[in-house]
Each structure stands twice: as structure tokens, then as C-alpha cells.
Amino acid sequence: VAELLIISTLNGVLFGLLLFLMASGLTLIFSMMGVLNFAHASFYMLGAFLAFQISRWANFWVALAVAPVIVGVAGALVERFGLRNAHRHGHVAELLFTFGLAFVIEELVQIVWGRAPVDFRVPALLDFPAFTVFGTNYPAYKIFMQLTSLAIFAGLFVMLAKTRIGLIVQAALTHPHMVAHLGHNVPLIFMSVFGVGAALAGIAGVIAAPALVTQASMAALLGPILFVVVVVGGLGSLQGAFVASLLIGLLQTFAVSVNLSLADIFAGSGFSPQSGTLLSDLWRVTVAQLAPILPYVLLVLVLIFKPTGLFGNRET
Amino acid sequence: VTDTVAAPAASVRAFARLAPYAAWIAGAAVVLLLPFLFRSGTALTIMSLMGIAVIFALSYNMLLGQTGMLSFGHAVYYGLGAYFTVHAINAVTAARLPIPLPLMPLAGGAAGLVFAMFFGWVSTKRSGTAFAMISLGLAELVGSSSLILRSFFGGEEGVSTDRTKLVGALGWNFGPQIQVYYLIALWCLICAALMYALTRTPFGRMCNAVRDNPERVRFVGYNPQVVRYLAFCFSGLFAGIAGALVAINFELANSALFSAAQSGSVLLATFIGGAGHFIGPILGAVLVTFLQNMLSDLTEVWQFYFGLIFIATVLYAPGGLSGLIMMHRPVWRAGALWRLLPMYALMVLPLLLSAGGIALVVEMLAHLGLKSAEGPTMTTAGIAYDANTWKPWAVAAAAIAAGAWLLRAAWPRIAAAWDKAQAVARGKGLAA
């Protein structure tokens, strides 16, 4: 059990950190425009596939540096030429625009890289077990992923809280008109924040891709969970997003490793529903099988009982 | 089908009063006669799917267009309607009850309604983005649950049924597709008429008010949350009927009915058709179903074009197809449409050039990516070319650029003609 605890905690924290890499960008963009970017997970996927392509031409480290930049520029262009136009037609139009964008990016990735998963491997330099816990090897690449995410948060935090640029960005999020009166180019700030948010998602894609499966459905698989994170954490709250990311990361990782069902727990009771009935399905379903729906249960519960999310101060 | 505008002459007024019914009668006649025009089996199948898509899109527009609620999980009620209908048909068959097939969509509608009452209680407490997020979460929840509760949802392969085992109606056993088509057509007309009637009731007007300004709705003494909830329930009812018809049509219900793609495509169809007018979702559903079936024969990557059309609609024509058409109503009534037609003809060539260039790029990408086994040589309209050389790419880029440039050059004249036509309509008191 100790082995399970340690490995699941490590994996859960890792998944949580990855989620936060994306959720942070999504949260910043939401505070800025008041719109949830549906295509955010698509930028993550673009990062992964671009990194795959670049690492074929050059190597993984070049990809890690270049792919997020390309994704960031793409994000900035999307804001400048797409979202800003959609904004004139209101919030629903913005949301629909990002929805359409996510759809198009998924199709584009399928067109260019095919429908089957691509073979994106962990770089040879990091392809060794970092340490062994109770006979299970923990790969060095996962340690690298955690360190990279942590380094990025540190950088992001310092930039937002301690530098002049960060202060202007923060001010622009809450008081765009005042910031504009002070002579700052607010549309440019918005475009940059959108670009940086997209780039963060791109980085998450690059470092996650070798560890997960790089395929065209990866955005559709992760996107909804990302929304759960930002809503549960409280829309617009970075701390909330951080806590919710870790919470959901741990929740899912632990649930997957628990192979218990009601039938196992009450094995001694002698109660056994007839197979082929709804009750028997519920009786025999394991916690691991429920893992994919747990975040959504959490989402619905939070929205009913604490609509502001864990740390948010505005109602969603 | 819109409001009648006060017109000067008495004869025009009388005609205007009849106009809404004329549209319905014409619609019924078209639906009745279509199978005589298009006799092939494929055509019948596609027309049946169109009828279902129309009900589904109209039910979706009760949320999006009428009440201003953006849902990403409408397929939940569609899928549940389908599953409950399949189980109802199987149960009726097993019990040998004398319930005819044409009544079976009621089972789907009831399922849609009950689940909408249940899920709507949770989700309509919020509006806007939060509502959209909850609908997405609920869709994921139901979709995943359908794979866990195997005894009811049948796992991956779903649950099948046999519609011909039931008591028929009018001597029909609903084996042949043509009989199913007429069943779908009948339900489509009934549902469309009911949904249209609903928009004309005080409740329908209140929905519009909730969409436009929930705060004022509260001031005049209504609770926007209750209005949203009721709209959601009605919408679930009709989505359930659409799902029931899809189950009858395919004699199968599977978990693909709950997919995000299903929820997404009804949103696409409704928005492309235009959420602002009742006719919009009908146009959108017919067009999108047609394209889905026709384009998928022509090109492997039709969904990509679909996405592009959707984005273009969001950015440049947020009123959708019906919005574009209705924009021309005053001009047409003022008899000034002829001023615009030559200008629109001017737009055709640039648009075709740009669209062709984009399509060439997409097809070359798709050929290199998806069909890499066939080598880089491909043929379009009898011309063979190598997608790995620069020439076809240059042709595509030139076409896109030329189209864009020509459109830019023609735009001031088109805008001027539009202004002039509007001025004529305004002069006759037909446009604001």
C-alpha cells in the first residue's frame, strides 16, 4: 500500500502540475476577456505535435524551445485576427469562435499527422529510471516534467508579482480603461497575454507528449477536464486553479489505482444482485472505472453548492 | 415565417395575414412530394436524416436562439430519447401490446422531458458560461455512465430493436424506408408546428426577454431561472423525440449518440442556419445533413471545411444563413433587389478563387498526410500534379491572394449598392 501511495502521489502531483500549466493560461485569459477559451487544449495539442515534428528534424531540446514559441505566436494571431472580431458580436460569439477553432485545429492535426497516434519517445538523455521505490522504477523523464513545470510557475509568479510588466498586466486585467488612460497599449497587452497563455499550453504539450499518447484526440480528452479545473478552482483565480489542478490530478490518479467495487466492500454481506440488471452494474463497477467521471461529478457538485468555486470571488 | 409588417394596401394586408399558414402548407406539400422527386434509396435515407436533424436543431434553438442558453450537451436528451424508445419498442414487442410504431416517439419525448427536468434543475440555476460548462460536464457524465451501465445501454455495441415487429398503422409495417420517411416527416411537421406555436405564446416571448435582458425580466415580476428551466424542459422533450426517430430509423441506439461530436454538430447546424429566426435551424439542419452525406463522398476531410464555414459564420455573418436572407427582405419588398444582384455577381469570382485556393491547400495537406502511402501525385479535375513540388502550392497561394484582392477592390461598390438599396427601402417605409 505504501508503494501505491507514493507512486500515485507522485503521478497525481505530476498530472496536477501539467493541468496547472494549462489552467494558469486559461485563467489569465478568462480574467482578461471574460470568456473561456475552448481552444486552449488545442494549443496544448499543437505544442505536442509541433514538438514531435521538430524533434524529428532536430532534437527534443530544440523542440522544447521552439514549439511553444510557435504556439504562442499562433495564439497571439488568433486573438488579434479572430477573437477580437468575434468580441464585437458578444460573449456567445467569442465562445462559439473558440469552439469552432478547437474543431478546426483537431481536424487540421488529423490532416497533417494522420489519425493514428504518432511515435513520440522520451529523449534518450532522460530515458533512465531516476530511483526505485519498492521495486518500481520511477522514470527520470517524469522528474524532469515536474521540475520544468515548477520552474515555469516560479518564473510566472515572479514576473506577475515582482516586475513592472507583471503589475501592468495585472492592472490591465482589472482596470483596462484606467491602464489605457495611463498610456499603455491595452489591446497589445491582451494579445500578449493570450499568446503567453497559449505558449504555456504549448509547453505543457511538449513535455507531456512523450509521456502520454500523442494523438489527434488528446485535446478533446483533456479540454473538458481543464474546464473542470478552472470552474472548481474559481473562475479567474490563479491560486484556485493551482489547488484544483492538484486536487483533480490526485483524485484521478488515486481513483485509477483503486480496484474496489461495492461488491468487494460488502463481500461478506452475502448480498449479490442478479447479473444483467442496473443494480448489478452499479454493484460491480470499480472505483477505477469511475475515475473518468469523477471530475465531472465534482464540477456539478461545486456548481450547485459553491458556485464561486473554491477560491473565486465572482459567480460563474 | 416572421411577424407580419403593417403594409399600406388592404389586399397586401390580407395576404400577409395568410402568409404564415401559406408557409406551413407549402412546407407540408414539399415534405409530401419530395420522395416522388428523389426516388433513390440514398436520397430517401438522407431526407429521413434531414427530418430528424430539423427537429433536433429546432429543439436546440429553443435554448440557443430563443432563450440565449449555449449548451454543449444537447445530445444527452437525444441519446436518452433513442435508448428509451428502443427499450420501449422491445418491451411492447415482448408484451404483445397493440401500440403502433408511430406513437413510439412519445416514449423518447417523455424520456427527454424527464431527464431534462432532472438535469435542468441543476444546470439552469446558472446562465451564460457556467450553464455552458455544466452542460458540457453533464454530457461527459452521461456519456461515460452509458458505458458503465451495460445492462441498459448495451456497452459499446448498443441496443438494437426491430421496428417491424410492432403493430403497424394504416396497413404499413414500417419495413421499407419510404414508410419510415413519412413517419419522420409527420413527426417533423408536428414538432415544428408545436415549437413555432410555443414561440408565439407569452412564455415564448418571456424566453426572448430572458435572452435579451434577464434583469428587466426580474423587474416585471418573472423569475428568469424558472423561464430558463421551462425552456430547457421543452427543449429536452423535442430532442427526445428526435432521438426516438433516429432509433426507429436505424433500429439501434448506441453510445455514439451521446458523443461530443453529436452535441457539436447540432450547435454547428443551428448556428450556420441562423439562431435568430425560426427558419434558421431548419435551413441549417437540411444543409448540414446534406453536406455531411455529400461532402463525405467527395473529400475525406469534409469536417475541416465544416469548421471553416462555422468560423466564417461566427465572424462575418453571426445571423447565419437565415440572417443573411432576412437582411434582404425589406430590400426585396421595396423592389430594389435588382440593384444588388449584379454586385453579388461581382463577388462570386473572388470568393470562388479564394475558396478554391484554400481547398487546394487543404487537399494537398490531406493527401500528403492521410494518404502518404499513395505517393505525392494526386489528380484534381483530371489534372495530375505532384504535391511535393512548389508549383501547386504557388497556384493555391496565388488564387487565395487574387481572390482576396479582387474582393477588396469590389467591396466599396458592393457596399455602396447595399446602401442605395437600403435607402430605397427606407424611402418606402420598409426598413428602419
Interface residues (C-beta under 8 A of the other chain):
Chain A: V35 L36 G82 N85 A86 H89 H91 V92 A93 L95 L96 F97 F99 G100 L101 F103 V104 E107 L108 Q110 I111 V112 W113 G114 R115 A220 P224 F227 V228 V231 L235 G276 T277 L278 S280 D281 L282 V285 Q289 L290 P292 I293 Y296 V297 L299 V300 L303 I304 P307 E315 T316
Chain B: G68 L70 F72 V122 K125 R126 G128 T129 A130 A132 M133 I134 L136 G137 L138 E140 L141 S144 S145 I148 L149 R150 S151 F152 A260 G264 L267 L268 F271 V301 Q303 F304 F306 G307 L308 F310 I311 V314 L315 P318 V362 L365 A366 G369 L370 S372
